[in-house]
Amino acid sequence: MSFSRLSSRIFQEATEAYHRTDHVDAPMPRPYADRTIEHFLFLKNWIDAVQWHLEDIIRNPAIDPVEALAIKRRIDASNQDRTDLVELIDSYFLDQYKEVRSLPEAAINTETPAWAVDRLSILTLKIYHMREESTRAEASEEHRQRCQDKLRVLLTQQEDLSRAIDQLLEDIASGRKYMKLYKQMKMYNDPSLNPVLYAKK
């Protein structure tokens, strides 16, 4: 099974698992053994699903400002967890291909495999929710048709991205491309790098 197909299958499982409770505080099921790539992929999509719904909640115009701030802080923490997990998945790829000798003409890709997989996870959620909107009974026929049109585009994007991920991994495995892991080094979460935080000391 290709890596994109494995990822899509697990992302779909995680998306459906989240929506069985559809609650941002629901405990995550653990269908895969810890520290396996399958577990990391399931966790990746679960984090994305929770954050997706936190982003919905915080956009409620009637939300209490104190609650909104708490959710914003939670989204910030989730973004850091997401970044850390993407870097962990890239470490998996680095280990997988550590014995590959790059060809003299090998080039680096504009993004790492795991950041492309990150986009595939988000696409799974977009497809799930757009499919819901395209069949929502109380919505107008015009709304459902617009969403059906958007859904077709998203499904095409999913196919194209999946092919691109598998091609990138094939190129890395054959030495035609090589990868590096650059840490994101987010500064706003670091009290020693965010001037608003270190100025308080």
N, C-alpha and C positions, 0 to 999 in steps of 0.2 A: 504494500500500500504506500502511495506517495505521502510525503510529509504534509502536503496541503490537504489531502483527503483525510488523513488522520486528524489533523487540526480541525477541519470543518466538522467532522463527525463529533468530536469531543466538544467543540464550541456549541454545536446544536444541542447536545445532551445537557450541557451546563445551562444554556438559555432556557430550555424546557424545564429543567429542575428548578431554576429560580422562579419561573412563572407558576409553578405549582402552588407556591405560597404567595408570590408577588409581594414580598415584604422585605424592606431593606435591612431588617434586623434578623431575618431568618438564618438559622445556622446552615452552613454549607455542607451538603453531603460529601462523602469521601469515597467515591467508587473506585479510586485507583490508589495504589500503594504510594506512600510518601516518598518524595525525592525522585520519583520517576518523571519522565517527560510528559507522560499522560496526566499525572497529577498537576504538574505545572501549567499545562494547557487548560485543564478544567478550572483551576484556580484563577488563571488569567481572565477567562471569560466571566467567571463569577464576580470578580472585582469590577469588570466592565459593566456587568448587568446592574450591580448595586449602584455604581456611580451614575449610570444612565438614569435610574429612577430618582436618585438624589437630585440630579440636575432638573428633573421634572418638578419635584416637590418645591425646590427653592424658587421656581418661577411663578409660584402661586402669588398673585398680587395681594392676597389677603393674609399672607404668612406673617406671623409675629416676628419682628426684627431680631429678637434674641434667638429664636429658633433658627432663623435664616443664617445668623452668624455661626451658630453651632454646626449647621449643615455645611456652610462654606469651609469651616475648619476641617470637617470630616472629608469633604471633597479634596482639599489640599493633601491630607494624609493619604487618601486613596490614590491620588496622582503619584505620590512618592512610592507607594506600594507597587503600583503598576509599572513605574519605571524600573524599580529594583527587580521585578519579576522578568521584565523584558531582557534586562542585562543578564539575569540568571539563565534564561533560555539561550541567549547568545553564547554564554559560557559553555553550554551543552554542545552547541554547534562547533565552537572552537576545539573542544575536546574530540568531537567526532572526526574532525578533519585535520588533527594536529600532525599526522604523518604524511599529509599530502605535500608534495613539492610543487610550488608554483612554477608555471612556465615563465620563461624570460619576458614574454609579452603580456603576462597576466595583469589584469587591471582590478582596481578596487571598485565596489559597487557604491552607488550613492547612498544606500541605506543597508543596514545589516539584515540578515534573514529574520531575526526576531522582531525587528520593527515592522517588517512587512507582514509577519504573522499577527502582530498587534492590530494592524489595519484589517486583517481578515476576521479577527474576533469582533471588531466594531461593526464590520459589514454584516456579520451573522445577526447581531442585534437589530441593525437597521432593517434587514430583510424580515425578521420576525415581526417587528412593529409595523412596518409598511404593509405586510400581508394582513395583519389585523385590521388596519385602517381601510384596506381595499375591500374588506367584507363587513365592515361595521354597519349593522342593520339600521341604526338610527341616523346615520350620515346620509347626505344626499347622494343621488346617483352620480352627479358631477364629481363630488368629492371622491367617491369610490373609484371612478374611472381615472381620475388624476393619479390616485395612489397606485392603481394597477399599472399605469404607464411608468411611474417611478420605480415600481417593483421590478419591472422588466429591465430597467437600466441597472438597478442594484444587482440583479442576478447575473447580468453580463459582466459587471465589474468583478463580481465574485469569481466567475470563470477565468477572467483575464488575470486577476491577481493570483489565483491559484496556480495558473500556468507559469506566471513570472516567478513565483516562489520556488517552484520545482525546478525551473530552468536555472535560477541562481544557485540552488544547492547542487545541481548537476555540474555547473560551471566550477564551483568551489571544489567539488570532489575530483574533478578532472584537472585542476590546476589552472584553468583558464581565468579564474578570478580568485582573489584572496580576500579575507576579511580581517578586520581589526575590531576590537571592542573598545569604544570610547565611552567612558562614563558620562552620564548627562550632566553631573555636577550642578544640579539645581541649587541656586544661591538663596532663593527666598525662604527655604526651609532651614537654612543653616544659620544659627544665631551668631556665628563668627563672621558671616559674609553679608548678611542683610543689615544695612545701616540703620534701619528702623529698630531692629532688635538689639544690635550691639550699642546703639546710642543710649539705650535705657539703662545700661550697666553703670 
